């Protein structure tokens, strides 16, 4: 195995394979939104069925992230990554060939499992490829791929649907993953070093069941609640999630005392950096997916744009992410908390700016008015996401990095589901109450968006306030060891 202080010879080509897998997984969440009307028409599907095309992927992905992250530690991260890319590619093929809506939903489950297999391994492989001085840029590239996927999905989806290649309609949005998957597998086999697993580790099957139950109790009612009118059982399920989470923590600690396998190492629960950082990651991603969903509906349904026009309108966000990610990579691991705070404040400023940019009563949408707030928000994401992930994972033990990465990204999905549920409920309930009989429907959509993104704004402001309670990477350990107190952040 490559020494962690020695950069791997083919590291950037290996990194390209990791980024391709990360990108197609992230983009698959956004690209589907553009095609939902076409799918519903093609299959004569109900609203609930078409909702599950998106929901089942998020749910499956979140439920399997934790066990698959640990399985990577056991079997080897390269092996698990390759298997995940293959499963995801097969799932994409099944989606593109689905003869009916139920088959499509089932194929999305396969995709979700494949994504959960490959994604936890991506961050965990980085330390085996790069020397410490290069890891800041490597992690920044993951932040860049996340930001670009959020906006490239609608653009690419619009192009593929408008092109109607070979008369396949919406199906190429899934089939385009096939060549990317093949290239990622070939590049991984050639350039990613073999990373053997730890034979002493075992899977915590009871922990998997408890964690899965806790996530299901949170995610299922959040995804389905609005569709069924929020009956009592939705609230009961969400209330039951908290004690189930407590049971999970107690079980993992009991496993640690017995020196038995743990899904999430019990030491992580005592790791202040990891636990606080996980909460901040949830807040970041609670504010992003719901924002893009509501903005896409405002642009396409409220203001009559095509999917392609809608996607192009959001491009300033990706430009902001690109510029900030390049700068963030050059900064490495310096000033992590300050950069996270600045990024969160820029995201909040972008949301506030959009409140004034969307059309009011009697106004017409100006696409140019959206450029500045979107680029500011993109700069915020690109500035904050890399140091946030670095800080959270900085002090995790090497053999548990796969589990920590899987846990972090599972909670990221929980945060995204929470944001989608809250912002979707505010947005759609406002439309339902104010659209009937409205003399200016465009203003109603703008008002609904403004109310919905208040959630994003508050989430980002909360991050800027709480990040200063997050320990600086490496600093606490040096103080504990008796090192003299220093004021500057230390390298990872």
C-alpha positions as CSV (number, residue, x, y, z in Angstrom):
1,X,0.0,0.0,0.0
2,X,1.2,3.5,-0.8
3,X,2.8,5.3,2.2
4,X,0.5,8.1,3.2
5,X,3.3,10.7,3.0
6,X,4.3,9.7,-0.6
7,X,2.1,10.8,-3.5
8,X,1.0,7.9,-5.8
9,X,2.4,8.1,-9.3
10,X,-1.0,8.0,-11.1
11,X,-2.8,9.9,-8.5
12,X,-4.5,12.6,-10.7
13,X,-5.8,10.0,-13.2
14,X,-7.0,7.9,-10.2
15,X,-8.6,11.1,-8.8
16,X,-10.4,11.5,-12.1
17,X,-12.0,8.1,-11.8
18,X,-13.2,8.9,-8.2
19,X,-14.6,12.3,-9.3
20,X,-16.4,10.7,-12.3
21,X,-18.2,8.3,-10.0
22,X,-18.9,11.0,-7.4
23,X,-20.2,13.3,-10.2
24,X,-22.6,10.8,-11.8
25,X,-24.0,9.9,-8.4
26,X,-24.7,13.5,-7.5
27,X,-25.9,14.6,-10.9
28,X,-28.4,11.7,-11.0
29,X,-30.4,13.4,-8.2
30,X,-30.8,16.7,-10.1
31,X,-31.0,15.5,-13.7
32,X,-34.1,13.4,-13.0
33,X,-36.1,16.5,-11.9
34,X,-36.0,17.8,-15.4
35,X,-37.4,14.6,-16.9
36,X,-40.2,13.9,-14.4
37,X,-43.0,15.4,-16.6
38,X,-41.9,13.4,-19.6
39,X,-41.7,10.2,-17.5
40,X,-45.2,10.8,-16.0
41,X,-46.7,11.3,-19.5
42,X,-44.9,8.3,-21.0
43,X,-46.0,5.9,-18.2
44,X,-49.3,7.6,-17.4
45,X,-48.0,7.6,-13.8
46,X,-49.7,9.1,-10.7
47,X,-48.2,12.0,-8.8
48,X,-47.2,9.6,-6.0
49,X,-45.5,7.2,-8.4
50,X,-43.5,9.9,-10.1
51,X,-42.4,11.3,-6.7
52,X,-41.0,7.9,-5.7
53,X,-38.7,8.0,-8.8
54,X,-36.7,10.6,-6.9
55,X,-37.6,9.6,-3.3
56,X,-36.6,6.0,-3.5
57,X,-33.1,6.8,-4.7
58,X,-32.5,9.2,-1.8
59,X,-33.9,6.7,0.7
60,X,-31.9,3.7,-0.6
61,X,-28.7,5.7,-0.9
62,X,-29.0,7.0,2.7
63,X,-30.0,3.6,4.2
64,X,-27.0,1.8,2.6
65,X,-24.3,4.3,3.1
66,X,-23.4,3.3,6.6
67,X,-23.0,-0.5,6.1
68,X,-21.3,0.0,2.7
69,X,-18.8,2.4,4.2
70,X,-17.9,-0.2,6.9
71,X,-17.8,-3.0,4.3
72,X,-15.2,-1.0,2.4
73,X,-13.0,-1.1,5.5
74,X,-13.5,-4.8,5.7
75,X,-13.2,-5.9,2.1
76,X,-10.9,-3.1,0.7
77,X,-11.9,0.3,-0.5
78,X,-10.8,-0.2,-4.1
79,X,-12.6,-3.5,-4.5
80,X,-15.8,-2.0,-3.0
81,X,-15.5,1.1,-5.2
82,X,-15.3,-1.0,-8.3
83,X,-18.2,-3.1,-7.3
84,X,-20.3,0.0,-6.6
85,X,-19.5,1.6,-10.0
86,X,-20.6,-1.6,-11.7
87,X,-23.8,-1.9,-9.8
88,X,-24.6,1.8,-10.4
89,X,-24.0,1.4,-14.1
90,X,-26.2,-1.7,-14.3
91,X,-28.9,0.2,-12.4
92,X,-28.6,3.1,-14.9
93,X,-29.0,0.7,-17.8
94,X,-32.2,-0.8,-16.2
95,X,-33.6,2.7,-15.6
96,X,-33.0,3.6,-19.3
97,X,-34.7,0.4,-20.4
98,X,-37.6,0.4,-17.9
99,X,-40.9,-0.6,-19.6
100,X,-43.1,0.8,-16.8
101,X,-43.1,3.1,-13.8
102,X,-42.8,0.3,-11.2
103,X,-39.8,-1.2,-13.0
104,X,-38.2,2.3,-13.1
105,X,-38.7,2.7,-9.4
106,X,-37.1,-0.7,-8.8
107,X,-34.2,0.2,-11.0
108,X,-33.6,3.4,-9.0
109,X,-33.2,1.1,-5.9
110,X,-30.4,-0.7,-7.7
111,X,-28.8,2.7,-8.6
112,X,-29.1,3.8,-4.9
113,X,-27.4,0.7,-3.7
114,X,-24.6,1.1,-6.2
115,X,-24.1,4.8,-5.2
116,X,-24.0,3.8,-1.6
117,X,-21.3,1.2,-2.4
118,X,-19.0,3.5,-4.3
119,X,-19.3,7.0,-2.7
120,X,-18.0,6.3,0.9
121,X,-14.9,4.9,-0.7
122,X,-14.0,8.0,-2.6
123,X,-13.0,10.2,0.3
124,X,-11.4,7.3,2.1
125,X,-9.1,6.5,-0.9
126,X,-7.7,10.1,-1.1
127,X,-5.1,9.7,1.7
128,X,-3.6,6.7,-0.1
129,X,-3.1,8.7,-3.3
130,X,-1.9,12.1,-2.1
131,X,0.7,13.5,0.3
132,X,-0.7,15.8,3.0
133,X,0.2,19.0,1.2
134,X,-1.9,18.0,-1.8
135,X,-5.0,16.7,0.0
136,X,-6.5,20.2,0.4
137,X,-6.8,20.5,-3.4
138,X,-8.1,16.9,-3.7
139,X,-10.9,17.6,-1.2
140,X,-11.7,20.9,-2.9
141,X,-12.3,19.0,-6.2
142,X,-15.0,16.9,-4.4
143,X,-16.6,20.2,-3.4
144,X,-16.4,21.4,-7.0
145,X,-18.0,18.2,-8.3
146,X,-20.8,18.6,-5.8
147,X,-21.5,22.2,-6.9
148,X,-21.2,21.5,-10.6
149,X,-23.5,18.4,-10.4
150,X,-26.2,20.5,-8.8
151,X,-26.4,22.8,-11.8
152,X,-25.1,20.6,-14.6
153,X,-28.0,18.1,-14.0
154,X,-30.8,20.4,-15.2
155,X,-28.6,21.7,-18.1
156,X,-27.6,18.2,-19.3
157,X,-31.1,16.9,-18.7
158,X,-32.6,19.7,-20.8
159,X,-30.1,19.1,-23.6
160,X,-30.7,15.3,-23.7
161,X,-34.5,15.7,-23.6
162,X,-34.5,18.4,-26.2
163,X,-32.3,16.4,-28.5
164,X,-34.6,13.3,-28.3
165,X,-31.7,11.2,-29.4
166,X,-32.7,8.1,-31.4
167,X,-36.3,8.8,-30.4
168,X,-35.6,7.7,-26.8
169,X,-37.1,10.8,-25.1
170,X,-36.0,11.0,-21.5
171,X,-34.1,7.7,-21.4
172,X,-30.7,9.1,-22.3
173,X,-30.5,10.9,-18.9
174,X,-29.8,7.4,-17.5
175,X,-28.0,5.8,-20.4
176,X,-25.4,8.5,-20.4
177,X,-24.0,7.0,-17.2
178,X,-23.0,3.8,-19.0
179,X,-19.9,5.1,-20.8
180,X,-18.9,7.1,-17.8
181,X,-19.1,4.0,-15.6
182,X,-17.0,2.0,-18.0
183,X,-14.3,4.7,-18.1
184,X,-14.3,5.0,-14.3
185,X,-13.8,1.2,-13.9
186,X,-11.0,1.1,-16.5
187,X,-9.2,4.1,-14.8
188,X,-9.6,2.6,-11.4
189,X,-8.2,-0.8,-12.4
190,X,-5.2,1.0,-14.0
191,X,-4.4,3.8,-11.7
192,X,-5.9,3.3,-8.2
193,X,-3.6,1.2,-6.0
194,X,-4.8,-2.0,-4.4
195,X,-6.0,-1.2,-0.9
196,X,-6.5,-4.4,1.2
197,X,-9.2,-4.4,3.8
198,X,-8.7,-5.1,7.5
199,X,-9.4,-8.8,8.1
200,X,-9.9,-8.1,11.8
201,X,-13.0,-5.9,11.2
202,X,-16.4,-7.4,11.0
203,X,-19.8,-6.1,10.1
204,X,-22.2,-5.0,12.9
205,X,-25.4,-6.4,11.5
206,X,-27.6,-5.4,14.5
207,X,-26.2,-1.9,14.2
208,X,-27.0,-1.9,10.5
209,X,-30.7,-2.8,11.3
210,X,-31.0,-0.2,14.1
211,X,-29.4,2.6,12.0
212,X,-31.5,1.7,9.0
213,X,-34.6,1.8,11.1
214,X,-33.7,5.2,12.6
215,X,-33.0,6.6,9.1
216,X,-36.2,5.1,7.7
217,X,-38.3,6.6,10.5
218,X,-36.9,10.0,9.6
219,X,-36.8,9.8,5.8
220,X,-40.0,7.9,4.9
221,X,-42.5,10.4,6.5
222,X,-40.4,13.4,5.2
223,X,-40.6,12.1,1.7
224,X,-44.2,10.7,1.7
225,X,-45.8,13.0,4.3
226,X,-46.8,15.8,2.0
227,X,-48.3,13.4,-0.5
228,X,-50.6,11.8,2.0
229,X,-51.6,14.9,3.9
230,X,-49.4,14.4,7.0
231,X,-51.5,11.8,8.9
232,X,-50.7,11.0,12.5
233,X,-48.5,8.1,11.7
234,X,-46.0,10.4,9.9
235,X,-45.5,12.4,13.1
236,X,-45.3,9.3,15.2
237,X,-42.6,7.8,13.0
238,X,-40.5,11.0,13.2
239,X,-40.9,11.1,17.0
240,X,-39.8,7.5,17.2
241,X,-36.6,8.3,15.3
242,X,-35.0,10.1,18.3
243,X,-35.2,7.2,20.8
244,X,-34.2,4.8,18.0
245,X,-31.1,7.0,17.4
246,X,-30.3,6.8,21.2
247,X,-30.7,3.0,21.0
248,X,-28.2,2.9,18.2
249,X,-25.6,5.0,20.1
250,X,-26.1,2.8,23.2
251,X,-25.7,-0.4,21.1
252,X,-22.4,0.9,19.5
253,X,-21.0,1.8,22.9
254,X,-21.9,-1.7,24.2
255,X,-20.2,-3.2,21.2
256,X,-17.1,-1.2,21.9
257,X,-17.0,-2.4,25.5
258,X,-17.3,-6.0,24.3
259,X,-14.6,-5.3,21.7
260,X,-17.2,-6.4,19.1
261,X,-17.8,-5.0,15.6
262,X,-19.3,-1.5,15.3
263,X,-21.1,0.0,12.4
264,X,-19.8,3.5,13.5
265,X,-16.8,3.3,15.9
266,X,-18.0,4.4,19.3
267,X,-14.9,6.7,19.5
268,X,-16.6,8.9,16.8
269,X,-19.4,9.7,19.2
270,X,-16.8,11.2,21.6
271,X,-15.1,13.1,18.8
272,X,-16.3,16.6,19.1
273,X,-14.9,17.6,15.7
274,X,-16.7,14.8,13.9
275,X,-20.0,15.1,15.7
276,X,-20.3,18.9,15.5
277,X,-19.0,18.9,11.9
278,X,-21.6,16.3,11.0
279,X,-24.3,18.6,12.2
280,X,-22.9,21.4,10.2
281,X,-22.8,19.2,7.1
282,X,-26.4,18.4,7.6
283,X,-27.3,22.1,7.7
284,X,-25.3,22.9,4.5
285,X,-27.1,20.2,2.5
286,X,-30.4,20.9,4.1
287,X,-30.3,24.3,2.4
288,X,-29.1,23.2,-1.1
289,X,-31.3,20.5,-2.7
290,X,-34.6,22.1,-1.7
291,X,-33.5,25.5,-3.0
292,X,-32.7,24.1,-6.5
293,X,-35.9,22.1,-6.6
294,X,-38.1,25.2,-5.8
295,X,-36.1,27.5,-8.1
296,X,-36.5,25.1,-11.0
297,X,-40.3,25.0,-10.5
298,X,-40.4,28.8,-10.3
299,X,-38.4,29.1,-13.5
300,X,-40.2,26.4,-15.5
301,X,-43.7,26.3,-14.2
302,X,-44.1,29.8,-12.8
303,X,-42.3,31.6,-15.6
304,X,-42.6,29.3,-18.5
305,X,-39.0,28.5,-19.2
306,X,-37.9,25.3,-20.9
307,X,-35.8,22.8,-18.9
308,X,-32.7,23.9,-20.9
309,X,-33.4,27.6,-20.2
310,X,-33.9,26.9,-16.6
311,X,-30.6,25.0,-16.3
312,X,-28.7,27.7,-18.1
313,X,-30.1,30.4,-15.8
314,X,-28.5,28.6,-12.8
315,X,-25.0,28.5,-14.4
316,X,-23.7,31.5,-12.4
317,X,-23.9,29.3,-9.4
318,X,-21.5,26.8,-10.9
319,X,-19.2,29.6,-12.0
320,X,-19.1,30.8,-8.4
321,X,-18.3,27.3,-7.1
322,X,-15.5,26.9,-9.7
323,X,-13.8,30.1,-8.8
324,X,-14.1,29.5,-5.1
325,X,-13.0,25.9,-5.2
326,X,-9.8,26.8,-7.1
327,X,-9.0,29.4,-4.5
328,X,-9.9,27.0,-1.7
329,X,-7.6,24.3,-3.0
330,X,-4.7,26.8,-3.1
331,X,-5.3,27.7,0.6
332,X,-4.9,24.0,1.6
333,X,-5.8,23.6,5.3
334,X,-5.3,27.2,6.4
335,X,-8.0,29.1,8.3
336,X,-10.6,26.4,8.1
337,X,-13.2,27.9,10.4
338,X,-13.0,31.3,8.9
339,X,-13.4,29.9,5.4
340,X,-16.4,27.9,6.5
341,X,-18.0,31.0,8.1
342,X,-17.4,33.2,5.1
343,X,-18.8,30.5,2.8
344,X,-22.0,30.2,4.9
345,X,-22.4,34.0,5.0
346,X,-22.0,34.1,1.2
347,X,-24.7,31.4,0.8
348,X,-27.0,33.3,3.1
349,X,-26.3,36.6,1.2
350,X,-27.2,34.8,-2.1
351,X,-30.5,33.6,-0.7
352,X,-31.3,37.1,0.5
353,X,-30.4,38.6,-2.8
354,X,-32.7,36.2,-4.6
355,X,-35.6,37.5,-2.5
356,X,-35.2,40.8,-4.4
357,X,-34.3,39.3,-7.8
358,X,-37.5,37.3,-8.4
359,X,-40.4,39.1,-10.0
360,X,-43.0,40.7,-7.8
361,X,-46.6,41.7,-8.7
362,X,-46.8,42.9,-12.3
363,X,-43.1,42.2,-13.0
364,X,-41.4,40.0,-15.5
365,X,-38.6,37.7,-14.6
366,X,-35.1,39.1,-15.4
367,X,-32.6,36.4,-15.8
368,X,-29.7,38.9,-15.5
369,X,-31.1,39.9,-12.0
370,X,-30.4,36.3,-10.8
371,X,-26.7,36.3,-11.8
372,X,-25.2,38.2,-8.9
373,X,-27.1,36.3,-6.0
374,X,-26.4,33.0,-7.7
375,X,-22.7,33.6,-8.2
376,X,-22.4,34.8,-4.6
377,X,-24.1,31.7,-3.3
378,X,-21.9,29.5,-5.5
379,X,-18.8,31.2,-4.1
380,X,-20.1,30.5,-0.7
381,X,-20.5,26.7,-1.4
382,X,-17.1,26.5,-3.0
383,X,-15.4,28.4,-0.2
384,X,-16.9,26.4,2.7
385,X,-17.4,22.8,1.7
386,X,-13.8,21.8,1.3
387,X,-12.5,23.0,4.7
388,X,-15.7,21.7,6.3
389,X,-15.1,18.1,5.1
390,X,-11.4,18.3,5.9
391,X,-12.1,19.5,9.4
392,X,-14.7,16.8,10.1
393,X,-12.5,13.9,8.8
394,X,-9.1,15.3,9.9
395,X,-8.8,13.4,13.2
396,X,-10.5,10.1,12.3
397,X,-8.4,7.0,12.7
398,X,-7.2,5.6,9.3
399,X,-8.9,2.2,9.5
400,X,-12.3,3.9,10.3
401,X,-12.2,6.5,7.6
402,X,-14.6,4.5,5.4
403,X,-17.1,4.3,8.2
404,X,-16.7,8.0,9.1
405,X,-17.1,9.0,5.4
406,X,-20.2,6.8,5.1
407,X,-21.7,8.2,8.3
408,X,-21.0,11.8,7.2
409,X,-22.6,11.3,3.8
410,X,-25.5,9.4,5.2
411,X,-26.3,12.4,7.5
412,X,-25.7,14.6,4.5
413,X,-28.6,12.8,2.8
414,X,-30.7,13.1,5.9
415,X,-30.1,16.8,5.9
416,X,-31.0,17.0,2.2
417,X,-34.2,15.1,2.8
418,X,-35.1,17.4,5.7
419,X,-34.5,20.4,3.6
420,X,-36.5,19.1,0.7
421,X,-39.4,18.2,3.0
422,X,-39.5,21.5,4.9
423,X,-38.9,23.7,1.8
424,X,-41.2,21.6,-0.3
425,X,-44.0,21.8,2.3
426,X,-43.7,25.6,2.5
427,X,-43.5,26.1,-1.2
428,X,-46.3,23.8,-2.3
429,X,-48.6,24.7,0.5
430,X,-48.2,28.4,-0.4
431,X,-49.0,27.6,-4.1
432,X,-52.0,25.6,-3.1
433,X,-53.4,28.4,-0.9
434,X,-52.7,31.3,-3.2
435,X,-52.7,30.1,-6.8
436,X,-56.5,29.4,-7.2
437,X,-58.0,32.7,-8.5
438,X,-54.7,34.6,-8.4
439,X,-54.6,37.5,-10.8
440,X,-50.7,37.3,-11.0
441,X,-49.5,33.7,-10.8
442,X,-45.9,34.7,-11.3
443,X,-45.9,36.7,-8.1
444,X,-47.4,33.8,-6.2
445,X,-44.5,31.5,-7.3
446,X,-42.0,34.2,-6.3
447,X,-43.7,34.6,-2.9
448,X,-43.6,30.8,-2.4
449,X,-39.9,30.7,-3.2
450,X,-39.1,33.6,-0.9
451,X,-40.9,31.8,2.0
452,X,-39.2,28.5,1.2
453,X,-35.6,29.8,1.1
454,X,-36.0,31.4,4.5
455,X,-35.2,27.9,5.7
456,X,-31.9,27.9,3.7
457,X,-31.0,31.4,4.8
458,X,-31.5,30.5,8.5
459,X,-29.5,27.2,8.1
460,X,-26.5,29.0,6.5
461,X,-26.5,31.8,9.2
462,X,-26.6,29.1,11.9
463,X,-23.5,27.5,10.4
464,X,-21.6,30.8,10.4
465,X,-22.5,31.2,14.1
466,X,-21.7,27.6,15.2
467,X,-18.6,26.9,13.2
468,X,-16.4,28.7,15.8
469,X,-17.3,26.0,18.3
470,X,-15.7,23.5,15.9
471,X,-12.2,22.4,17.0
472,X,-9.4,23.4,14.6
473,X,-8.0,20.2,13.0
474,X,-5.0,18.9,14.9
475,X,-4.9,21.6,17.5
476,X,-6.6,19.8,20.3
477,X,-4.3,16.8,20.0
478,X,-1.2,19.0,20.2
479,X,-2.5,20.7,23.4
480,X,-3.4,17.4,25.0
481,X,0.1,16.1,24.3
482,X,1.6,19.1,26.1
483,X,2.6,21.1,23.1
484,X,2.7,24.9,23.6
485,X,-0.5,26.8,22.8
486,X,-0.6,28.1,19.2
487,X,-2.9,30.6,17.6
488,X,-2.7,29.5,14.0
489,X,-4.5,26.4,12.6
490,X,-2.2,23.4,12.2
491,X,-1.8,21.3,9.1
492,X,-3.8,18.1,8.8
